[in-house]
Amino acid sequence: IVELLRQRGMLLGEQKFHHSYPYCWRSKTPIIFRNVEQFFIRIDELRGKALNAIHKEVKWIPAWGENRIAGTVESRPDWVISRQRSWGVPLPVFYSADGKVILDAKIIRKLADLVAQRGSNIWFELDDAALAKELGLPAGTTKGN
């Protein structure tokens, strides 16, 4: 493209640019940023209760973990809890056919029971329609990533 622009006298400037690209520390593969809907916890409403639990209700092994997590909770703004990863346990979030979020304790309990019976891979093994049917959700329901 640069050569074509140069030939046509349309090249306004050219320079070499070195940039770094983020890589996943686990898989060593490039991280692709996508602008997608996320779920957050509003920490301001939980900070005091969380810090009390951290300092008074948890036995930390190793002990330095207490200061580490307390520092995180003390300084963290809203905390993103959703992740688009190929590993780990996904959030039990579903979307209705019209795109509305379905977060229902009864559905989550049914899913937990299903996971207890058939394993956590059930989320990945069943397609959206099959999982929705197992959980008694309406047709057209999709699972979150």
RACOR-V657117 format. One record per residue. RES is the residue in one small letter. PSI is psi in whole degrees, 0 to 359 (NA if undefined). BURIAL is I if it has 16 or more other ideal C-beta (glycine too) atoms within 10 Angstrom, else O. Layout:
# RACOR-V657117
res=<RES;RES>
psi=<PSI;PSI>
burial=<BURIAL;BURIAL>
This chain:
# RACOR-V657117
res=<i;v;e;l;l;r;q;r;g;m;l;l;g;e;q;k;f;h;h;s;y;p;y;c;w;r;s;k;t;p;i;i;f;r;n;v;e;q;f;f;i;r;i;d;e;l;r;g;k;a;l;n;a;i;h;k;e;v;k;w;i;p;a;w;g;e;n;r;i;a;g;t;v;e;s;r;p;d;w;v;i;s;r;q;r;s;w;g;v;p;l;p;v;f;y;s;a;d;g;k;v;i;l;d;a;k;i;i;r;k;l;a;d;l;v;a;q;r;g;s;n;i;w;f;e;l;d;d;a;a;l;a;k;e;l;g;l;p;a;g;t;t;k;g;n>
psi=<317;316;319;316;320;314;326;2;26;3;117;335;161;136;152;141;123;126;153;156;135;142;147;130;338;306;348;27;156;145;127;120;131;141;98;158;139;163;134;153;129;99;327;325;343;350;309;313;319;315;322;315;318;316;336;342;349;135;117;126;110;160;328;343;329;310;324;308;326;317;321;313;322;323;350;135;208;143;118;127;351;147;146;87;156;359;165;179;123;162;140;67;136;159;134;170;332;11;5;143;134;107;102;125;323;319;318;321;317;317;318;319;319;319;319;323;319;358;158;343;353;326;322;332;325;137;174;313;317;318;319;317;315;326;358;25;155;156;145;354;138;156;150;167;NA>
burial=<O;O;O;O;O;O;O;O;O;O;O;O;O;O;O;O;O;O;O;O;O;O;O;O;O;O;O;O;O;O;O;O;O;O;O;O;O;O;O;O;O;O;I;O;O;O;O;O;O;I;O;O;O;I;O;O;O;O;O;O;O;O;O;O;O;O;O;O;O;O;O;O;I;O;O;O;O;O;O;O;O;O;O;O;O;O;O;O;O;O;I;I;I;I;I;O;O;O;O;O;O;I;O;O;O;O;I;I;O;I;I;O;O;I;O;O;O;O;O;O;O;I;I;O;O;I;O;O;O;O;I;I;O;O;I;O;I;O;O;O;I;I;I;I;O>
